[in-house]
Amino acid sequence: MTNKMKRKLAFLFTAIVLVLIGVNVRLAYINKTNGEKYTKKVLAQQDTASTLLPYKRGDILDRNGTVLATSEKVFNLILDPKVLLENKSDDEKKDCVEPTLEALYTYFEFDKTDPREVLAEKASSSYVPLIKELTKDQIAGFRELMEDEETGGKIKGVWFEETYIRKYPYDSLACNVIGYTVSGNQGQTGIEQEYSSVLNGTNGRSYNYLNEDLDQAKSVKAATDGNSVVSTIDLTLQQIVEKYIDKFVEDYTDKYVEGPAAKRIGVLMMNPQNGEIYAMASDVDYNLNDPYDLVANGYCTQEEVDAMKALDEDDDGTRELDTLNQMWRNFCISDGFEPGSTMKPMTVAGALESGVLDGSETFLCNGYQSFPGDIEIACNKKLGHGIITLEGSLMFSCNDALMQIAAMEGYETYYKYQSIFNFGLKTNIDLPGETNNASTVYTATTTGPTELATNSFGQGFNTTMIQLASAFSSVINGGYYYKPHVVRQVLDPNGGTVQNINGTLVKQTISAKTSASMRQYLYNTMYGPMDGNGNNATGRKARVAGYAMGGKTGTGEKIPRSDRKYLVSFIGFAPVDNPQVVCYVVVDEPNAGSSKEQANSSYAQEIFKNIMKEAMPYLNIYPTEAIPEDMREEVEAEEAAQNPPEDLEDPEEEEEEPIPEGNLVDPQTGETVEMPKADEVSTEEPDVPDGVGDGLLTGVIDTSLDDNAP
């Protein structure tokens, strides 16, 4: 080797040594300054398994803490074919495939996904759900087997994935308010949808990795459970409301004509002092635990569903989905209708508040009002109510008087107060699906004489139950319009208060003085006496004996008017001096024998009365009034039915010993007399004095005594 080559090798060696020294110095520097950062980065790359830790969605409670919706932990049985097949061996002692399959078949039943078929078809997969939503009890036996020292080592590639399913303990109760969820904890309708982000939490995750000592380690980021919400719904009041809707449906289905009890029925119960909804229901409900089955929920027959599916397949239609949406629809907030005379309190209140009326006015009702173009709009009493007071316009529900009042107000004033009472605008209740009906409501610039006239008594525009009930509540509570709401509190997963949702005062519609007058008018609409013209208070059938209540009837003639179809209603409150509850009942096209009979608000009054009779004692509203004379018979009958006389038990009668043949009982002494044998009876005629024993049969004792004999 030449000197030149030696020098080159020496130079190369020196360079390599210097580079290595530089690398070591750099590594030492990095380790000193950023060692922890790079350690974490390396460990993160060594992750061998990651498991999702699901959060629990918060509960929905009624106002008293009763659970209306909750999430229950369940387990999905997961097979990892890749891991299991890696533990396959021809040596029976080392093989884990057959012991694992044998254990699975022993403890579980497989209807759809068979483990052996999964191994054959998805050998490279690491995640195959075999059975979903198993309970803790259903997996207990298999878990014990896995944890056993002897058998557990033979079970590979099987694990349980934790998850939650939504459960509704009361099935269909308050379904329109509560709503339901779909996969991924997505709320659909009701509170479940409106408060979904509040109810949802954040998933956690468990990581397995190799630490710096090459040992298996675990890092866990815990899940954050969702908050719970306390609703304003009262379970007991909701049950009362639904019970009497069901009773009406049962009583009136096919009663007068073949068909349903009504086209639709809705009931809304709320606190007028803060806008809290106590109960909300309709005649159409569905099981929240099974919201997609139209047949099981009684909304359609199987034949109807099959026909819809066939048509949907033919033209890619959405008939079945549209039908489901109709079943899920919340009638109380989503459906508009012409309210009829339940609108009249707002018309009268606006006239009083604006100063157009002072309460001393009288009106002549001749049965109709005439308008340009030879148009006549009739009163509900075609012969006319005669001369009535302002109070009488509500008591007797006089359309003629209301048309005169609206004309006195004029366009500007009338529609100003219609806007103040929020008609045509959403209430912004905390539920999805509220409609506003703005397109049906007139303004001072779009109306005319006939529109103003019909609007005054609740025809010619649409509203919803929640809109009218909220406006009515402001009329009777002192003039305060509260935003209606169905949630009153948010709780953290430990039960601590996150937020209190109190009543939101939106505006003042009328003064306390006007409100007091309206309460008195509405009281007399139920309890007022007959006037000199023979007019009776229209709300008498809704009275509950002993209670001071107020309310208003409603009859809306539906479009087209020529069909003579009616929506009837009643809205009332109690007690009259300090209202604590408002109840609004709507019956759309009740089952009646004729159009005239269908236009009777007594159908709605019947439901209202039944509900309030049970609800008021529960709400600690007690009777304070004398029982009206015309209700005494009704009250006595109810008391007799509730307290039937005790059955007096008859003393046990001793069994009489049979009388020996040939013997008779002496009716005078009660003694048993042995009759003489046939061969002992004399055949000679006895000596009988004249005039004695006429009709006496020889040898026979007459035992038939007169009823009055001693």
KAJOBEL-V280491 format. One line per field, one symbol per residue. ss: DSSP state (H for helix, E for strand, C for the rest). phi: phi as a letter, one per 40 degrees, with the letter a starting at -180 (. if undefined). burial: b if it has 9 or more other ideal C-beta (glycine too) atoms within 8 Angstrom, else e. Layout:
# KAJOBEL-V280491
ss = ???
phi = ???
burial = ???
This chain:
# KAJOBEL-V280491
ss = CCHHHHHHHHHHHHHHHHHHHHHHHHHHHHHHHHHHHHHHHHHHHCCCEEEEECCCCCCEECCCCCEEEEEEEEEEEEECHHHHHHCCCCCCCCCCHHHHHHHHHHHCCCCCCCHHHHHHHCCCCCCEEEEEEECHHHHHHHHHHHHCCCCHHHCCCEEEEEEEEEECCCCCCCHHHHCEEECCCEEECHHHHHCHHHHCCECEEEEEEECCCCCEEEEEECCECCCEEEECCCHHHHHHHHHHHHHHHHHHCCCCCCCCCCCEEEEEEECCCCCEEEEEEECCCCCHHHCCCCCCCCCCCHHHHHHHHHHHHHHCCCHHHHHHHHHHCCHHHHCCECCHHHHHHHHHHHHHHHCCCCCCCEEEECCEEEECCCEEEECCCCCCCEEEEHHHHHHCCCHHHHHHHHHHHHHHHHHHHHHHCCCCCCCCCCCCCCCCCHHHCCCCCCCCHHHHHHHHCCCCCCECHHHHHHHHHHHHCCCEEEECECEEEEECCCCCEEEECCCEEEEECCCHHHHHHHHHHHHHHHHCCCCCCCCCCCCHHHCCCCCCEEEEEEEEECCCHHHCCEEEEEEEEECCCCCCEEEEEEEECCCCCCHHHHCCCHHHHHHHHHHHHHHHHHCCCCCCCCCCHHHHHHHHHHHHHHCCCCCCCCCCCCCCCCCCCCEEECCCCCCEEECCCHHHCCCCCCCCCCCCCCCCCCCCCCCCCCCCCC
phi = .ccccccccccccccccccccccccccccccccbccccccccccccdbabbcbccccccbbccbgccbaabbcbbccbbbdcccccbcaccdcccbccdcccccccbbbbcbbcdccccccbcccbabccbbfcccccbdccccccccccccccbbgbabccabbcbbdbfcdfccccgabbdgfccbgfcdccbcccccbbcbabbbaccccgccbbbbbccbcccbbccccbdcccccdcccccccdccbcgcbbciccacabbbbbacccagcccaaabcbbacccacbcccccgcaccccccccccccccbfcbccccccccccccdcbbbcaccgcccddcccccccccgcbbgccbbcbbhabcbdgfcbbcccbccgcgcbccccccdbfccdcccccccccgddcccccccdcgcgbccgdcacgcbbgdccccbccbcadcccccccbgbgababccccccccdccbbhhbcbccabbbabbcdcgcccabbcccccabcacccccccccccccccbbccccccgcbdcbccccbdgbcbbaacabbccccdccfbbbbaabaaacccadbabbbbbbcfccbcacccccbcccccccdcccccccccccgbbcbbccddcbcccccccccccbcccccccdccccccccddgbbccccbgccbccccdcccccccccbccgbgdgcccgbccbcccdccc
burial = eeeeebeeeeeeeeeeeeeeeeeeeeeeebbeeebeebbeeebeeebeeeeebbbbbbbbbbbeeebbbbbebbbbbbbbbbbbbebeeeeeeebbbebbbebbbebbebeebebeebbeeebebeebbbbebbeeeebeebbebbeeeebbeebbbbebbebbebbbeeebbbbbbbbbbeeebebbbbbbbbbbebbbbebbbbbbbbbeeeeeeeebeebbbbbbbbbbbbbebbbbbbebbebbbeebbeeeeeeebbebbbbbbbbbeebbbbbbbbbbbbbbebbeebbebebbeeebbeebbebbeeeeeebbeebbeebbbbbbbbbebbbbbbbbbbbbbbbbbbebbeeeeebebebbbebeeeeebebbbeebbbebebbbbbbbbbbbbbbbbbbbbeeebbbbbbbbbbbbbebebbbebbbebeeebbebeebeebbbbbbbbbbebbbbbbbbbbbbbbbbbebbbbbbbbbbbbbbbeeeeeeeeebeeeeebbeeebbebbbbbbbbbbbbeebeeebebbbbebbbbebbbbbbbbbbbbeeeeebbbbbbbbbbbbbeebbbbbbbbbbbbbbeebebbbbbebbbbbbbbbbebbbebbebeeeeebbeebbeebeeeeeeeeeeeeeeeeeeeeeeeeeeebbbbeeeeebbeeeeeeeeeeeeeeeeeeeeeeeeeeeeeeeeeeeee
